């Protein structure tokens, strides 16, 4: 018995020793014991800009859907031949949740001595923006249980929109320019008054997203925003954008064209700009490389690989140099959008004012954003019958001009095209959805295997018909009423 007791004691010491050694082995010597909040903020801003402005969420998907860009080879996505394992549908989900929301939650949950209230307010504002991207793309998404459950339940799109409106209101109570400053802010350089404007601007954007479903809440929110002393983005210098530098921290669109030649500007938008004599055309597009082609030529969307290539790589215009330089900014919220949104708010009867004046100011702000400041040029453009504001169909006027102004901002151009239903786009001849254009992203296939029960509930909840399969690219989301 004594020998057995000694053996058990020795075994216990050995197991404790092994556990200590294993614990030491599993410690990452390069990991900071305390997260550096400034670094987390900088990283979130950079990775958020890359996600919004980069390939899978932007020029490799939504810019094709809204026919700002077109594929001239490997036209799979331009024909809407997309699976639930495609990076087009997995990148936004994975980076949105696993990277951005995780890091922003880390900032928000740090003790006050590590992250002051302004860091927390900024993190909550940015997290609201990421959730907005996610629900705009997929519909019902995990929201309330994110970070609390490894298999989080999905919230309805209505719940997500209302939730992030509440989060932004909370962010505004946290953001206080009279309190401790922040570091690592490479967008507004620590200017908390500008962050407050951005938070209110997001509230304005979301209110109009829900306007066709929740008219009274939209009106109430916009009224609050207009009357909030914090204000809105109110000039082109204060737009929300991430400014890139030289390689390797350069604009992801420029990075793609450094090594590939897959994309051209779409014929749809080139033809529209030509019909309006729009001075943004030489900014949005380059002349074709073939010197014999002396005008801008767009590439057709939704062609087969062969037909796309037969257009001639050197005979079709690439997107403009403005968008393909290493330092080109990733614009996430423009002053022009603010003015278009105010025009619509007036047209809907939410706020007093002159919808046409806001509309004209919005177009002017877009011109100015791209360096077009000649007042005579702008006045001549606005005077055209095809541009003049139509109060009897404000969705058409605002929808078409917003679509032009949003060039390069695929995720929001896609959301606004679905919401306003203008311009009226036509799917390409080789597209795979029976003449329809996608109006959402698939849920990633991994959700079926890793979070299957909640995934199925979300799919079932969004069906318009019990016999339908909701998880289709052509099924409308809750906000997309018409």
Residue pairs with C-beta under 8 A, 6 or more apart in sequence:
34 114
35 106
35 107
35 110
35 114
37 107
37 110
37 114
37 115
37 119
37 184
38 182
38 183
38 184
39 184
40 103
40 104
40 106
40 107
40 184
41 107
41 119
41 122
41 123
41 182
41 183
41 184
41 185
42 184
42 185
42 186
43 103
44 100
44 103
44 104
44 107
44 123
44 126
45 126
45 185
45 186
45 187
45 242
46 186
46 242
46 249
47 95
47 99
47 100
48 100
48 126
48 129
48 130
48 242
48 332
49 242
49 244
49 330
49 332
50 252
50 330
51 57
51 91
51 92
51 95
51 96
51 100
51 133
52 58
52 133
52 330
52 332
52 409
52 411
53 242
53 251
53 252
53 253
53 330
53 408
54 252
54 253
55 87
55 91
55 252
55 256
56 87
56 88
56 90
56 91
56 92
57 88
57 91
57 92
57 133
57 137
57 410
57 411
58 253
58 408
58 409
58 410
58 411
59 69
59 253
59 256
59 263
59 410
60 77
60 87
60 88
61 77
61 88
61 410
61 441
62 410
62 411
62 413
62 414
63 69
63 408
63 410
63 413
64 70
64 71
64 77
64 78
64 266
64 301
65 410
65 414
65 417
65 437
65 438
66 403
66 406
66 410
66 413
66 414
66 417
66 425
67 266
67 267
67 268
67 269
67 301
67 425
68 265
68 266
68 269
68 406
68 407
68 408
68 410
68 413
69 263
69 264
69 265
69 266
69 319
70 78
70 263
70 264
70 265
70 266
70 267
70 298
70 299
70 300
70 301
70 308
71 77
71 78
71 262
71 263
71 264
71 299
71 301
71 308
72 261
72 262
72 263
72 264
72 299
72 308
72 309
72 311
72 313
72 316
73 261
73 262
73 305
73 308
73 309
74 262
74 305
75 302
75 303
75 304
75 305
75 308
75 430
76 82
77 86
77 88
78 301
78 302
78 303
78 308
78 428
78 431
79 302
79 303
79 304
79 428
79 430
79 431
79 432
80 302
80 427
80 431
80 432
80 433
80 437
80 438
80 473
81 432
82 88
82 89
82 438
82 442
82 473
83 442
83 445
84 442
84 443
84 444
84 445
84 448
84 471
85 444
85 445
86 442
88 441
89 441
89 442
89 443
89 444
90 444
90 445
90 446
92 133
92 134
92 137
92 441
93 134
93 138
93 443
93 444
93 447
94 444
96 130
96 133
96 134
97 134
97 142
97 146
100 126
100 127
100 130
101 127
101 130
101 131
101 146
101 147
102 147
104 123
104 124
104 126
104 127
104 130
105 123
105 127
105 146
105 147
107 115
107 119
107 120
107 122
107 123
108 115
108 120
108 123
108 124
108 127
110 119
115 123
116 179
116 180
116 182
117 174
117 175
117 176
117 179
117 180
118 174
118 175
118 176
118 179
118 180
118 181
118 182
118 192
118 195
119 182
120 174
121 171
121 172
121 173
121 174
121 175
121 176
121 192
121 195
121 199
122 171
122 175
122 182
122 185
122 195
124 167
124 168
124 170
124 171
124 174
125 168
125 171
125 175
125 195
125 198
125 199
125 202
127 167
128 164
128 167
128 168
128 171
128 199
128 202
129 202
129 332
131 141
131 143
131 160
131 163
131 164
131 167
132 161
132 164
132 202
132 205
132 206
132 209
133 411
134 141
134 160
135 141
135 143
135 157
135 160
135 161
135 477
136 209
136 411
136 412
136 414
136 415
136 477
136 479
137 411
137 440
137 441
138 440
138 441
138 442
138 443
139 157
139 440
139 458
139 462
139 477
139 478
140 154
140 155
140 156
140 157
140 160
140 458
140 461
140 462
141 154
141 155
141 157
141 160
141 458
142 152
142 153
142 154
142 155
142 451
142 454
143 154
143 155
143 159
143 160
143 163
144 152
144 153
144 155
144 159
144 163
145 152
145 153
146 152
151 450
151 451
151 453
151 454
152 451
152 454
153 454
153 457
154 454
154 455
154 457
154 458
154 461
155 163
156 461
156 478
157 477
157 478
157 479
158 210
158 213
158 214
158 478
161 206
161 209
161 210
161 479
162 210
162 217
164 202
164 206
165 203
165 206
165 207
165 221
168 199
168 200
168 202
168 203
168 206
169 203
171 199
172 196
172 199
172 200
172 228
172 230
175 192
175 195
175 196
175 199
176 192
177 191
177 192
177 193
177 196
181 190
181 192
182 190
182 192
183 190
185 191
186 242
186 243
187 240
187 241
187 242
188 194
188 195
188 198
193 230
194 238
196 230
196 231
197 230
197 231
197 232
197 233
197 234
197 238
198 233
198 240
198 333
199 230
200 225
200 228
200 230
200 231
200 232
201 232
201 233
201 240
201 333
201 338
202 333
203 221
203 224
203 225
204 221
204 222
204 225
204 232
204 338
204 341
204 342
204 345
205 333
205 337
205 341
205 412
206 221
207 217
207 218
207 219
207 221
207 222
207 225
208 218
208 222
208 341
208 344
208 345
208 419
209 415
209 419
209 479
210 217
210 218
210 479
211 218
211 348
212 419
212 479
212 481
212 482
213 478
213 479
213 481
215 348
218 348
218 350
219 348
219 349
219 350
222 345
222 350
222 351
223 350
223 351
225 232
226 345
226 351
232 338
233 239
233 240
233 333
233 334
233 335
233 338
234 335
234 338
235 335
236 334
236 335
236 365
236 368
236 369
238 335
239 331
239 333
239 334
239 335
239 369
240 331
240 332
240 333
241 329
241 330
241 331
241 332
241 333
242 329
242 330
242 332
243 327
243 329
244 250
244 251
244 254
244 326
244 327
244 328
244 329
244 330
245 326
245 327
246 326
246 327
247 255
247 258
247 326
250 326
250 327
251 323
251 324
251 325
251 326
251 327
251 328
251 329
251 330
253 319
253 323
253 324
253 328
253 408
254 323
254 324
254 325
254 326
254 328
255 326
256 262
256 263
257 263
257 318
257 324
261 313
263 318
263 319
264 298
264 299
264 311
264 316
264 317
264 318
264 319
265 284
265 285
265 296
265 298
265 299
265 317
265 318
265 319
265 320
266 298
266 299
266 300
266 301
267 297
267 298
267 299
267 300
267 301
268 298
268 301
268 423
268 425
269 284
269 298
269 403
269 404
269 407
270 281
270 285
270 296
270 297
270 298
270 317
271 298
272 278
272 400
272 404
272 423
273 280
273 281
273 284
273 404
274 281
274 296
275 386
276 381
276 384
276 386
276 387
277 381
277 384
278 381
278 404
279 367
279 372
279 377
279 381
280 366
280 367
280 370
280 372
280 404
280 407
281 296
282 296
282 320
283 320
283 322
283 370
283 371
283 372
284 319
284 320
284 322
284 323
284 407
285 296
285 298
285 317
285 318
285 319
285 320
286 296
286 317
286 318
286 319
286 320
286 321
287 293
287 294
287 295
287 296
287 317
288 296
288 297
288 312
288 314
288 315
288 316
288 317
289 313
289 314
289 318
290 312
290 314
290 315
293 314
293 315
296 317
297 315
297 316
297 317
298 316
298 317
299 308
299 311
299 316
299 317
300 307
300 308
300 311
300 428
301 427
301 428
302 427
302 428
302 429
302 430
302 431
303 311
303 428
303 429
303 430
304 430
307 429
307 430
318 324
319 408
322 328
322 370
323 408
331 369
331 408
331 409
332 409
334 365
334 366
334 369
334 405
334 409
335 365
335 369
336 362
336 363
336 365
336 366
336 369
336 405
337 362
337 402
337 405
337 406
337 412
338 362
339 358
339 359
339 361
339 362
339 365
340 358
340 359
340 362
340 398
340 401
340 402
340 405
342 351
342 353
342 358
343 355
343 356
343 358
343 359
343 362
343 389
343 394
343 398
344 355
344 394
344 398
345 351
345 353
346 352
346 353
346 354
346 355
346 358
347 355
347 391
347 394
347 398
355 389
355 391
355 394
356 389
356 391
359 389
359 397
359 398
359 401
360 382
360 389
362 401
362 402
362 405
363 378
363 381
363 382
363 387
363 401
363 405
364 378
364 382
366 401
366 404
366 405
367 373
367 377
367 378
367 381
372 378
381 387
382 388
387 401
388 397
389 397
390 396
390 397
395 420
395 421
395 422
396 422
398 420
398 422
399 416
399 417
399 420
399 421
399 422
399 423
400 422
400 423
402 413
402 416
402 420
403 413
403 416
403 417
403 422
403 423
406 412
406 413
406 416
407 413
417 423
417 425
418 439
418 476
418 477
418 479
418 480
419 479
419 480
421 482
425 437
426 435
427 433
427 435
427 436
427 437
431 437
433 473
433 474
436 474
438 473
438 474
439 473
439 474
439 475
439 476
439 477
439 480
440 473
440 475
440 476
440 477
441 473
442 471
442 472
442 473
443 455
443 458
443 459
443 471
447 454
447 455
448 455
459 469
459 470
459 471
460 470
462 470
462 475
462 477
462 478
463 469
463 470
464 470
464 475
468 475
